């Protein structure tokens, strides 16, 4: 991938499918509003920071991005746990259904 021949929008759009988890911060001196909107929409940009930036602003942006990453990661973990519990629950329900059918069949033969 030749980064020097790409726009930031193309770069973020390309890496988004391969690396979906990182929180993306676009730092640029480019002020074309349409290009920034395009970057946010296509590249899944968390924050846009205009150059030159202040240290306080960039540190705040990084801290917010980190909090967002942690929250998203925790949500993803909880979602996986919920999906596993749902599968386990469905297996249990099927097992109970089969057991109740077999009990009913054995009582029918009595």
Phi and psi restraints in degrees (range 20) as a CNS / XPLOR table:
assign (resid 1 and name C) (resid 2 and name N)
       (resid 2 and name CA) (resid 2 and name C) 1.0 -94.8 20.0 2
assign (resid 2 and name N) (resid 2 and name CA)
       (resid 2 and name C) (resid 3 and name N) 1.0 97.1 20.0 2
assign (resid 2 and name C) (resid 3 and name N)
       (resid 3 and name CA) (resid 3 and name C) 1.0 -65.6 20.0 2
assign (resid 3 and name N) (resid 3 and name CA)
       (resid 3 and name C) (resid 4 and name N) 1.0 -31.8 20.0 2
assign (resid 3 and name C) (resid 4 and name N)
       (resid 4 and name CA) (resid 4 and name C) 1.0 -67.1 20.0 2
assign (resid 4 and name N) (resid 4 and name CA)
       (resid 4 and name C) (resid 5 and name N) 1.0 -19.5 20.0 2
assign (resid 4 and name C) (resid 5 and name N)
       (resid 5 and name CA) (resid 5 and name C) 1.0 -100.4 20.0 2
assign (resid 5 and name N) (resid 5 and name CA)
       (resid 5 and name C) (resid 6 and name N) 1.0 10.5 20.0 2
assign (resid 5 and name C) (resid 6 and name N)
       (resid 6 and name CA) (resid 6 and name C) 1.0 -119.2 20.0 2
assign (resid 6 and name N) (resid 6 and name CA)
       (resid 6 and name C) (resid 7 and name N) 1.0 154.4 20.0 2
assign (resid 6 and name C) (resid 7 and name N)
       (resid 7 and name CA) (resid 7 and name C) 1.0 -82.2 20.0 2
assign (resid 7 and name N) (resid 7 and name CA)
       (resid 7 and name C) (resid 8 and name N) 1.0 164.5 20.0 2
assign (resid 7 and name C) (resid 8 and name N)
       (resid 8 and name CA) (resid 8 and name C) 1.0 -61.1 20.0 2
assign (resid 8 and name N) (resid 8 and name CA)
       (resid 8 and name C) (resid 9 and name N) 1.0 -35.6 20.0 2
assign (resid 8 and name C) (resid 9 and name N)
       (resid 9 and name CA) (resid 9 and name C) 1.0 -62.2 20.0 2
assign (resid 9 and name N) (resid 9 and name CA)
       (resid 9 and name C) (resid 10 and name N) 1.0 -47.3 20.0 2
assign (resid 9 and name C) (resid 10 and name N)
       (resid 10 and name CA) (resid 10 and name C) 1.0 -64.3 20.0 2
assign (resid 10 and name N) (resid 10 and name CA)
       (resid 10 and name C) (resid 11 and name N) 1.0 -40.4 20.0 2
assign (resid 10 and name C) (resid 11 and name N)
       (resid 11 and name CA) (resid 11 and name C) 1.0 -62.4 20.0 2
assign (resid 11 and name N) (resid 11 and name CA)
       (resid 11 and name C) (resid 12 and name N) 1.0 -50.5 20.0 2
assign (resid 11 and name C) (resid 12 and name N)
       (resid 12 and name CA) (resid 12 and name C) 1.0 -64.8 20.0 2
assign (resid 12 and name N) (resid 12 and name CA)
       (resid 12 and name C) (resid 13 and name N) 1.0 -38.9 20.0 2
assign (resid 12 and name C) (resid 13 and name N)
       (resid 13 and name CA) (resid 13 and name C) 1.0 -63.2 20.0 2
assign (resid 13 and name N) (resid 13 and name CA)
       (resid 13 and name C) (resid 14 and name N) 1.0 -39.7 20.0 2
assign (resid 13 and name C) (resid 14 and name N)
       (resid 14 and name CA) (resid 14 and name C) 1.0 -69.3 20.0 2
assign (resid 14 and name N) (resid 14 and name CA)
       (resid 14 and name C) (resid 15 and name N) 1.0 -44.3 20.0 2
assign (resid 14 and name C) (resid 15 and name N)
       (resid 15 and name CA) (resid 15 and name C) 1.0 -78.9 20.0 2
assign (resid 15 and name N) (resid 15 and name CA)
       (resid 15 and name C) (resid 16 and name N) 1.0 -16.6 20.0 2
assign (resid 15 and name C) (resid 16 and name N)
       (resid 16 and name CA) (resid 16 and name C) 1.0 -58.4 20.0 2
assign (resid 16 and name N) (resid 16 and name CA)
       (resid 16 and name C) (resid 17 and name N) 1.0 -41.6 20.0 2
assign (resid 16 and name C) (resid 17 and name N)
       (resid 17 and name CA) (resid 17 and name C) 1.0 -72.1 20.0 2
assign (resid 17 and name N) (resid 17 and name CA)
       (resid 17 and name C) (resid 18 and name N) 1.0 -34.7 20.0 2
assign (resid 17 and name C) (resid 18 and name N)
       (resid 18 and name CA) (resid 18 and name C) 1.0 -82.2 20.0 2
assign (resid 18 and name N) (resid 18 and name CA)
       (resid 18 and name C) (resid 19 and name N) 1.0 -33.2 20.0 2
assign (resid 18 and name C) (resid 19 and name N)
       (resid 19 and name CA) (resid 19 and name C) 1.0 -128.7 20.0 2
assign (resid 19 and name N) (resid 19 and name CA)
       (resid 19 and name C) (resid 20 and name N) 1.0 78.3 20.0 2
assign (resid 19 and name C) (resid 20 and name N)
       (resid 20 and name CA) (resid 20 and name C) 1.0 -77.5 20.0 2
assign (resid 20 and name N) (resid 20 and name CA)
       (resid 20 and name C) (resid 21 and name N) 1.0 -19.6 20.0 2
assign (resid 20 and name C) (resid 21 and name N)
       (resid 21 and name CA) (resid 21 and name C) 1.0 -83.4 20.0 2
assign (resid 21 and name N) (resid 21 and name CA)
       (resid 21 and name C) (resid 22 and name N) 1.0 -35.0 20.0 2
assign (resid 21 and name C) (resid 22 and name N)
       (resid 22 and name CA) (resid 22 and name C) 1.0 -59.6 20.0 2
assign (resid 22 and name N) (resid 22 and name CA)
       (resid 22 and name C) (resid 23 and name N) 1.0 145.9 20.0 2
assign (resid 22 and name C) (resid 23 and name N)
       (resid 23 and name CA) (resid 23 and name C) 1.0 -86.7 20.0 2
assign (resid 23 and name N) (resid 23 and name CA)
       (resid 23 and name C) (resid 24 and name N) 1.0 126.7 20.0 2
assign (resid 23 and name C) (resid 24 and name N)
       (resid 24 and name CA) (resid 24 and name C) 1.0 -101.1 20.0 2
assign (resid 24 and name N) (resid 24 and name CA)
       (resid 24 and name C) (resid 25 and name N) 1.0 132.0 20.0 2
assign (resid 24 and name C) (resid 25 and name N)
       (resid 25 and name CA) (resid 25 and name C) 1.0 -120.5 20.0 2
assign (resid 25 and name N) (resid 25 and name CA)
       (resid 25 and name C) (resid 26 and name N) 1.0 123.3 20.0 2
assign (resid 25 and name C) (resid 26 and name N)
       (resid 26 and name CA) (resid 26 and name C) 1.0 -96.4 20.0 2
assign (resid 26 and name N) (resid 26 and name CA)
       (resid 26 and name C) (resid 27 and name N) 1.0 117.8 20.0 2
assign (resid 26 and name C) (resid 27 and name N)
       (resid 27 and name CA) (resid 27 and name C) 1.0 -112.8 20.0 2
assign (resid 27 and name N) (resid 27 and name CA)
       (resid 27 and name C) (resid 28 and name N) 1.0 118.3 20.0 2
assign (resid 27 and name C) (resid 28 and name N)
       (resid 28 and name CA) (resid 28 and name C) 1.0 -153.5 20.0 2
assign (resid 28 and name N) (resid 28 and name CA)
       (resid 28 and name C) (resid 29 and name N) 1.0 155.6 20.0 2
assign (resid 28 and name C) (resid 29 and name N)
       (resid 29 and name CA) (resid 29 and name C) 1.0 -95.6 20.0 2
assign (resid 29 and name N) (resid 29 and name CA)
       (resid 29 and name C) (resid 30 and name N) 1.0 -7.6 20.0 2
assign (resid 29 and name C) (resid 30 and name N)
       (resid 30 and name CA) (resid 30 and name C) 1.0 -72.7 20.0 2
assign (resid 30 and name N) (resid 30 and name CA)
       (resid 30 and name C) (resid 31 and name N) 1.0 125.4 20.0 2
assign (resid 30 and name C) (resid 31 and name N)
       (resid 31 and name CA) (resid 31 and name C) 1.0 -112.9 20.0 2
assign (resid 31 and name N) (resid 31 and name CA)
       (resid 31 and name C) (resid 32 and name N) 1.0 13.0 20.0 2
assign (resid 31 and name C) (resid 32 and name N)
       (resid 32 and name CA) (resid 32 and name C) 1.0 -67.3 20.0 2
assign (resid 32 and name N) (resid 32 and name CA)
       (resid 32 and name C) (resid 33 and name N) 1.0 113.2 20.0 2
assign (resid 32 and name C) (resid 33 and name N)
       (resid 33 and name CA) (resid 33 and name C) 1.0 -59.6 20.0 2
assign (resid 33 and name N) (resid 33 and name CA)
       (resid 33 and name C) (resid 34 and name N) 1.0 -41.4 20.0 2
assign (resid 33 and name C) (resid 34 and name N)
       (resid 34 and name CA) (resid 34 and name C) 1.0 -61.7 20.0 2
assign (resid 34 and name N) (resid 34 and name CA)
       (resid 34 and name C) (resid 35 and name N) 1.0 -40.6 20.0 2
assign (resid 34 and name C) (resid 35 and name N)
       (resid 35 and name CA) (resid 35 and name C) 1.0 -66.3 20.0 2
assign (resid 35 and name N) (resid 35 and name CA)
       (resid 35 and name C) (resid 36 and name N) 1.0 -38.7 20.0 2
assign (resid 35 and name C) (resid 36 and name N)
       (resid 36 and name CA) (resid 36 and name C) 1.0 -66.6 20.0 2
assign (resid 36 and name N) (resid 36 and name CA)
       (resid 36 and name C) (resid 37 and name N) 1.0 -44.6 20.0 2
assign (resid 36 and name C) (resid 37 and name N)
       (resid 37 and name CA) (resid 37 and name C) 1.0 -61.4 20.0 2
assign (resid 37 and name N) (resid 37 and name CA)
       (resid 37 and name C) (resid 38 and name N) 1.0 -42.5 20.0 2
assign (resid 37 and name C) (resid 38 and name N)
       (resid 38 and name CA) (resid 38 and name C) 1.0 -60.4 20.0 2
assign (resid 38 and name N) (resid 38 and name CA)
       (resid 38 and name C) (resid 39 and name N) 1.0 -42.7 20.0 2
assign (resid 38 and name C) (resid 39 and name N)
       (resid 39 and name CA) (resid 39 and name C) 1.0 -63.6 20.0 2
assign (resid 39 and name N) (resid 39 and name CA)
       (resid 39 and name C) (resid 40 and name N) 1.0 -42.5 20.0 2
assign (resid 39 and name C) (resid 40 and name N)
       (resid 40 and name CA) (resid 40 and name C) 1.0 -65.4 20.0 2
assign (resid 40 and name N) (resid 40 and name CA)
       (resid 40 and name C) (resid 41 and name N) 1.0 -45.2 20.0 2
assign (resid 40 and name C) (resid 41 and name N)
       (resid 41 and name CA) (resid 41 and name C) 1.0 -72.3 20.0 2
assign (resid 41 and name N) (resid 41 and name CA)
       (resid 41 and name C) (resid 42 and name N) 1.0 -44.4 20.0 2
assign (resid 41 and name C) (resid 42 and name N)
       (resid 42 and name CA) (resid 42 and name C) 1.0 -85.5 20.0 2
assign (resid 42 and name N) (resid 42 and name CA)
       (resid 42 and name C) (resid 43 and name N) 1.0 -33.2 20.0 2
assign (resid 42 and name C) (resid 43 and name N)
       (resid 43 and name CA) (resid 43 and name C) 1.0 -98.6 20.0 2
assign (resid 43 and name N) (resid 43 and name CA)
       (resid 43 and name C) (resid 44 and name N) 1.0 0.5 20.0 2
assign (resid 43 and name C) (resid 44 and name N)
       (resid 44 and name CA) (resid 44 and name C) 1.0 56.6 20.0 2
assign (resid 44 and name N) (resid 44 and name CA)
       (resid 44 and name C) (resid 45 and name N) 1.0 53.2 20.0 2
assign (resid 44 and name C) (resid 45 and name N)
       (resid 45 and name CA) (resid 45 and name C) 1.0 -80.0 20.0 2
assign (resid 45 and name N) (resid 45 and name CA)
       (resid 45 and name C) (resid 46 and name N) 1.0 131.2 20.0 2
assign (resid 45 and name C) (resid 46 and name N)
       (resid 46 and name CA) (resid 46 and name C) 1.0 -77.5 20.0 2
assign (resid 46 and name N) (resid 46 and name CA)
       (resid 46 and name C) (resid 47 and name N) 1.0 -45.9 20.0 2
assign (resid 46 and name C) (resid 47 and name N)
       (resid 47 and name CA) (resid 47 and name C) 1.0 -141.8 20.0 2
assign (resid 47 and name N) (resid 47 and name CA)
       (resid 47 and name C) (resid 48 and name N) 1.0 149.4 20.0 2
assign (resid 47 and name C) (resid 48 and name N)
       (resid 48 and name CA) (resid 48 and name C) 1.0 -111.9 20.0 2
assign (resid 48 and name N) (resid 48 and name CA)
       (resid 48 and name C) (resid 49 and name N) 1.0 125.8 20.0 2
assign (resid 48 and name C) (resid 49 and name N)
       (resid 49 and name CA) (resid 49 and name C) 1.0 -121.6 20.0 2
assign (resid 49 and name N) (resid 49 and name CA)
       (resid 49 and name C) (resid 50 and name N) 1.0 125.9 20.0 2
assign (resid 49 and name C) (resid 50 and name N)
       (resid 50 and name CA) (resid 50 and name C) 1.0 -91.0 20.0 2
assign (resid 50 and name N) (resid 50 and name CA)
       (resid 50 and name C) (resid 51 and name N) 1.0 134.7 20.0 2
assign (resid 50 and name C) (resid 51 and name N)
       (resid 51 and name CA) (resid 51 and name C) 1.0 -78.1 20.0 2
assign (resid 51 and name N) (resid 51 and name CA)
       (resid 51 and name C) (resid 52 and name N) 1.0 148.6 20.0 2
assign (resid 51 and name C) (resid 52 and name N)
       (resid 52 and name CA) (resid 52 and name C) 1.0 -75.6 20.0 2
assign (resid 52 and name N) (resid 52 and name CA)
       (resid 52 and name C) (resid 53 and name N) 1.0 149.4 20.0 2
assign (resid 52 and name C) (resid 53 and name N)
       (resid 53 and name CA) (resid 53 and name C) 1.0 -112.0 20.0 2
assign (resid 53 and name N) (resid 53 and name CA)
       (resid 53 and name C) (resid 54 and name N) 1.0 161.2 20.0 2
assign (resid 53 and name C) (resid 54 and name N)
       (resid 54 and name CA) (resid 54 and name C) 1.0 -93.2 20.0 2
assign (resid 54 and name N) (resid 54 and name CA)
       (resid 54 and name C) (resid 55 and name N) 1.0 151.4 20.0 2
assign (resid 54 and name C) (resid 55 and name N)
       (resid 55 and name CA) (resid 55 and name C) 1.0 -59.8 20.0 2
assign (resid 55 and name N) (resid 55 and name CA)
       (resid 55 and name C) (resid 56 and name N) 1.0 -37.3 20.0 2
assign (resid 55 and name C) (resid 56 and name N)
       (resid 56 and name CA) (resid 56 and name C) 1.0 -63.4 20.0 2
assign (resid 56 and name N) (resid 56 and name CA)
       (resid 56 and name C) (resid 57 and name N) 1.0 -44.2 20.0 2
assign (resid 56 and name C) (resid 57 and name N)
       (resid 57 and name CA) (resid 57 and name C) 1.0 -64.8 20.0 2
assign (resid 57 and name N) (resid 57 and name CA)
       (resid 57 and name C) (resid 58 and name N) 1.0 -44.3 20.0 2
assign (resid 57 and name C) (resid 58 and name N)
       (resid 58 and name CA) (resid 58 and name C) 1.0 -69.3 20.0 2
assign (resid 58 and name N) (resid 58 and name CA)
       (resid 58 and name C) (resid 59 and name N) 1.0 -37.6 20.0 2
assign (resid 58 and name C) (resid 59 and name N)
       (resid 59 and name CA) (resid 59 and name C) 1.0 -66.1 20.0 2
assign (resid 59 and name N) (resid 59 and name CA)
       (resid 59 and name C) (resid 60 and name N) 1.0 -41.2 20.0 2
assign (resid 59 and name C) (resid 60 and name N)
       (resid 60 and name CA) (resid 60 and name C) 1.0 -62.9 20.0 2
assign (resid 60 and name N) (resid 60 and name CA)
       (resid 60 and name C) (resid 61 and name N) 1.0 -41.4 20.0 2
assign (resid 60 and name C) (resid 61 and name N)
       (resid 61 and name CA) (resid 61 and name C) 1.0 -62.8 20.0 2
assign (resid 61 and name N) (resid 61 and name CA)
       (resid 61 and name C) (resid 62 and name N) 1.0 -44.2 20.0 2
assign (resid 61 and name C) (resid 62 and name N)
       (resid 62 and name CA) (resid 62 and name C) 1.0 -65.4 20.0 2
assign (resid 62 and name N) (resid 62 and name CA)
       (resid 62 and name C) (resid 63 and name N) 1.0 -41.7 20.0 2
assign (resid 62 and name C) (resid 63 and name N)
       (resid 63 and name CA) (resid 63 and name C) 1.0 -62.7 20.0 2
assign (resid 63 and name N) (resid 63 and name CA)
       (resid 63 and name C) (resid 64 and name N) 1.0 -42.3 20.0 2
assign (resid 63 and name C) (resid 64 and name N)
       (resid 64 and name CA) (resid 64 and name C) 1.0 -64.5 20.0 2
assign (resid 64 and name N) (resid 64 and name CA)
       (resid 64 and name C) (resid 65 and name N) 1.0 -41.1 20.0 2
assign (resid 64 and name C) (resid 65 and name N)
       (resid 65 and name CA) (resid 65 and name C) 1.0 -63.3 20.0 2
assign (resid 65 and name N) (resid 65 and name CA)
       (resid 65 and name C) (resid 66 and name N) 1.0 -40.2 20.0 2
assign (resid 65 and name C) (resid 66 and name N)
       (resid 66 and name CA) (resid 66 and name C) 1.0 -64.5 20.0 2
assign (resid 66 and name N) (resid 66 and name CA)
       (resid 66 and name C) (resid 67 and name N) 1.0 -44.3 20.0 2
assign (resid 66 and name C) (resid 67 and name N)
       (resid 67 and name CA) (resid 67 and name C) 1.0 -61.2 20.0 2
assign (resid 67 and name N) (resid 67 and name CA)
       (resid 67 and name C) (resid 68 and name N) 1.0 -41.4 20.0 2
assign (resid 67 and name C) (resid 68 and name N)
       (resid 68 and name CA) (resid 68 and name C) 1.0 -63.5 20.0 2
assign (resid 68 and name N) (resid 68 and name CA)
       (resid 68 and name C) (resid 69 and name N) 1.0 -42.7 20.0 2
assign (resid 68 and name C) (resid 69 and name N)
       (resid 69 and name CA) (resid 69 and name C) 1.0 -61.9 20.0 2
assign (resid 69 and name N) (resid 69 and name CA)
       (resid 69 and name C) (resid 70 and name N) 1.0 -45.5 20.0 2
assign (resid 69 and name C) (resid 70 and name N)
       (resid 70 and name CA) (resid 70 and name C) 1.0 -62.9 20.0 2
assign (resid 70 and name N) (resid 70 and name CA)
       (resid 70 and name C) (resid 71 and name N) 1.0 -45.8 20.0 2
assign (resid 70 and name C) (resid 71 and name N)
       (resid 71 and name CA) (resid 71 and name C) 1.0 -62.6 20.0 2
assign (resid 71 and name N) (resid 71 and name CA)
       (resid 71 and name C) (resid 72 and name N) 1.0 -42.6 20.0 2
assign (resid 71 and name C) (resid 72 and name N)
       (resid 72 and name CA) (resid 72 and name C) 1.0 -65.3 20.0 2
assign (resid 72 and name N) (resid 72 and name CA)
       (resid 72 and name C) (resid 73 and name N) 1.0 -40.2 20.0 2
assign (resid 72 and name C) (resid 73 and name N)
       (resid 73 and name CA) (resid 73 and name C) 1.0 -64.4 20.0 2
assign (resid 73 and name N) (resid 73 and name CA)
       (resid 73 and name C) (resid 74 and name N) 1.0 -43.7 20.0 2
assign (resid 73 and name C) (resid 74 and name N)
       (resid 74 and name CA) (resid 74 and name C) 1.0 -64.1 20.0 2
assign (resid 74 and name N) (resid 74 and name CA)
       (resid 74 and name C) (resid 75 and name N) 1.0 -40.2 20.0 2
assign (resid 74 and name C) (resid 75 and name N)
       (resid 75 and name CA) (resid 75 and name C) 1.0 -63.5 20.0 2
assign (resid 75 and name N) (resid 75 and name CA)
       (resid 75 and name C) (resid 76 and name N) 1.0 -40.1 20.0 2
assign (resid 75 and name C) (resid 76 and name N)
       (resid 76 and name CA) (resid 76 and name C) 1.0 -64.5 20.0 2
assign (resid 76 and name N) (resid 76 and name CA)
       (resid 76 and name C) (resid 77 and name N) 1.0 -42.6 20.0 2
assign (resid 76 and name C) (resid 77 and name N)
       (resid 77 and name CA) (resid 77 and name C) 1.0 -63.4 20.0 2
assign (resid 77 and name N) (resid 77 and name CA)
       (resid 77 and name C) (resid 78 and name N) 1.0 -45.5 20.0 2
assign (resid 77 and name C) (resid 78 and name N)
       (resid 78 and name CA) (resid 78 and name C) 1.0 -64.1 20.0 2
assign (resid 78 and name N) (resid 78 and name CA)
       (resid 78 and name C) (resid 79 and name N) 1.0 -37.4 20.0 2
assign (resid 78 and name C) (resid 79 and name N)
       (resid 79 and name CA) (resid 79 and name C) 1.0 -63.8 20.0 2
assign (resid 79 and name N) (resid 79 and name CA)
       (resid 79 and name C) (resid 80 and name N) 1.0 -42.7 20.0 2
assign (resid 79 and name C) (resid 80 and name N)
       (resid 80 and name CA) (resid 80 and name C) 1.0 -62.5 20.0 2
assign (resid 80 and name N) (resid 80 and name CA)
       (resid 80 and name C) (resid 81 and name N) 1.0 -42.5 20.0 2
assign (resid 80 and name C) (resid 81 and name N)
       (resid 81 and name CA) (resid 81 and name C) 1.0 -62.4 20.0 2
assign (resid 81 and name N) (resid 81 and name CA)
       (resid 81 and name C) (resid 82 and name N) 1.0 -41.4 20.0 2
assign (resid 81 and name C) (resid 82 and name N)
       (resid 82 and name CA) (resid 82 and name C) 1.0 -65.2 20.0 2
assign (resid 82 and name N) (resid 82 and name CA)
       (resid 82 and name C) (resid 83 and name N) 1.0 -40.9 20.0 2
assign (resid 82 and name C) (resid 83 and name N)
       (resid 83 and name CA) (resid 83 and name C) 1.0 -63.6 20.0 2
assign (resid 83 and name N) (resid 83 and name CA)
       (resid 83 and name C) (resid 84 and name N) 1.0 -41.6 20.0 2
assign (resid 83 and name C) (resid 84 and name N)
       (resid 84 and name CA) (resid 84 and name C) 1.0 -64.5 20.0 2
assign (resid 84 and name N) (resid 84 and name CA)
       (resid 84 and name C) (resid 85 and name N) 1.0 -41.8 20.0 2
assign (resid 84 and name C) (resid 85 and name N)
       (resid 85 and name CA) (resid 85 and name C) 1.0 -64.4 20.0 2
assign (resid 85 and name N) (resid 85 and name CA)
       (resid 85 and name C) (resid 86 and name N) 1.0 -38.8 20.0 2
assign (resid 85 and name C) (resid 86 and name N)
       (resid 86 and name CA) (resid 86 and name C) 1.0 -63.3 20.0 2
assign (resid 86 and name N) (resid 86 and name CA)
       (resid 86 and name C) (resid 87 and name N) 1.0 -44.2 20.0 2
assign (resid 86 and name C) (resid 87 and name N)
       (resid 87 and name CA) (resid 87 and name C) 1.0 -62.7 20.0 2
assign (resid 87 and name N) (resid 87 and name CA)
       (resid 87 and name C) (resid 88 and name N) 1.0 -46.1 20.0 2
assign (resid 87 and name C) (resid 88 and name N)
       (resid 88 and name CA) (resid 88 and name C) 1.0 -60.8 20.0 2
assign (resid 88 and name N) (resid 88 and name CA)
       (resid 88 and name C) (resid 89 and name N) 1.0 -42.7 20.0 2
assign (resid 88 and name C) (resid 89 and name N)
       (resid 89 and name CA) (resid 89 and name C) 1.0 -61.2 20.0 2
assign (resid 89 and name N) (resid 89 and name CA)
       (resid 89 and name C) (resid 90 and name N) 1.0 -45.5 20.0 2
assign (resid 89 and name C) (resid 90 and name N)
       (resid 90 and name CA) (resid 90 and name C) 1.0 -63.9 20.0 2
assign (resid 90 and name N) (resid 90 and name CA)
       (resid 90 and name C) (resid 91 and name N) 1.0 -37.9 20.0 2
assign (resid 90 and name C) (resid 91 and name N)
       (resid 91 and name CA) (resid 91 and name C) 1.0 -63.0 20.0 2
assign (resid 91 and name N) (resid 91 and name CA)
       (resid 91 and name C) (resid 92 and name N) 1.0 -43.1 20.0 2
assign (resid 91 and name C) (resid 92 and name N)
       (resid 92 and name CA) (resid 92 and name C) 1.0 -62.7 20.0 2
assign (resid 92 and name N) (resid 92 and name CA)
       (resid 92 and name C) (resid 93 and name N) 1.0 -42.4 20.0 2
assign (resid 92 and name C) (resid 93 and name N)
       (resid 93 and name CA) (resid 93 and name C) 1.0 -62.9 20.0 2
assign (resid 93 and name N) (resid 93 and name CA)
       (resid 93 and name C) (resid 94 and name N) 1.0 -44.0 20.0 2
assign (resid 93 and name C) (resid 94 and name N)
       (resid 94 and name CA) (resid 94 and name C) 1.0 -63.1 20.0 2
assign (resid 94 and name N) (resid 94 and name CA)
       (resid 94 and name C) (resid 95 and name N) 1.0 -40.5 20.0 2
assign (resid 94 and name C) (resid 95 and name N)
       (resid 95 and name CA) (resid 95 and name C) 1.0 -63.4 20.0 2
assign (resid 95 and name N) (resid 95 and name CA)
       (resid 95 and name C) (resid 96 and name N) 1.0 -44.2 20.0 2
assign (resid 95 and name C) (resid 96 and name N)
       (resid 96 and name CA) (resid 96 and name C) 1.0 -63.4 20.0 2
assign (resid 96 and name N) (resid 96 and name CA)
       (resid 96 and name C) (resid 97 and name N) 1.0 -40.1 20.0 2
assign (resid 96 and name C) (resid 97 and name N)
       (resid 97 and name CA) (resid 97 and name C) 1.0 -62.4 20.0 2
assign (resid 97 and name N) (resid 97 and name CA)
       (resid 97 and name C) (resid 98 and name N) 1.0 -45.4 20.0 2
assign (resid 97 and name C) (resid 98 and name N)
       (resid 98 and name CA) (resid 98 and name C) 1.0 -63.9 20.0 2
assign (resid 98 and name N) (resid 98 and name CA)
       (resid 98 and name C) (resid 99 and name N) 1.0 -41.3 20.0 2
assign (resid 98 and name C) (resid 99 and name N)
       (resid 99 and name CA) (resid 99 and name C) 1.0 -64.0 20.0 2
assign (resid 99 and name N) (resid 99 and name CA)
       (resid 99 and name C) (resid 100 and name N) 1.0 -44.6 20.0 2
assign (resid 99 and name C) (resid 100 and name N)
       (resid 100 and name CA) (resid 100 and name C) 1.0 -66.1 20.0 2
assign (resid 100 and name N) (resid 100 and name CA)
       (resid 100 and name C) (resid 101 and name N) 1.0 -35.6 20.0 2
assign (resid 100 and name C) (resid 101 and name N)
       (resid 101 and name CA) (resid 101 and name C) 1.0 -66.7 20.0 2
assign (resid 101 and name N) (resid 101 and name CA)
       (resid 101 and name C) (resid 102 and name N) 1.0 -39.5 20.0 2
assign (resid 101 and name C) (resid 102 and name N)
       (resid 102 and name CA) (resid 102 and name C) 1.0 -71.0 20.0 2
assign (resid 102 and name N) (resid 102 and name CA)
       (resid 102 and name C) (resid 103 and name N) 1.0 -36.1 20.0 2
assign (resid 102 and name C) (resid 103 and name N)
       (resid 103 and name CA) (resid 103 and name C) 1.0 -65.2 20.0 2
assign (resid 103 and name N) (resid 103 and name CA)
       (resid 103 and name C) (resid 104 and name N) 1.0 -43.3 20.0 2
assign (resid 103 and name C) (resid 104 and name N)
       (resid 104 and name CA) (resid 104 and name C) 1.0 -63.8 20.0 2
assign (resid 104 and name N) (resid 104 and name CA)
       (resid 104 and name C) (resid 105 and name N) 1.0 -39.7 20.0 2
assign (resid 104 and name C) (resid 105 and name N)
       (resid 105 and name CA) (resid 105 and name C) 1.0 -66.5 20.0 2
assign (resid 105 and name N) (resid 105 and name CA)
       (resid 105 and name C) (resid 106 and name N) 1.0 -39.4 20.0 2
assign (resid 105 and name C) (resid 106 and name N)
       (resid 106 and name CA) (resid 106 and name C) 1.0 -69.1 20.0 2
assign (resid 106 and name N) (resid 106 and name CA)
       (resid 106 and name C) (resid 107 and name N) 1.0 -34.2 20.0 2
assign (resid 106 and name C) (resid 107 and name N)
       (resid 107 and name CA) (resid 107 and name C) 1.0 -71.8 20.0 2
assign (resid 107 and name N) (resid 107 and name CA)
       (resid 107 and name C) (resid 108 and name N) 1.0 -29.8 20.0 2
assign (resid 107 and name C) (resid 108 and name N)
       (resid 108 and name CA) (resid 108 and name C) 1.0 -68.3 20.0 2
assign (resid 108 and name N) (resid 108 and name CA)
       (resid 108 and name C) (resid 109 and name N) 1.0 -28.8 20.0 2
assign (resid 108 and name C) (resid 109 and name N)
       (resid 109 and name CA) (resid 109 and name C) 1.0 -83.1 20.0 2
assign (resid 109 and name N) (resid 109 and name CA)
       (resid 109 and name C) (resid 110 and name N) 1.0 -8.9 20.0 2
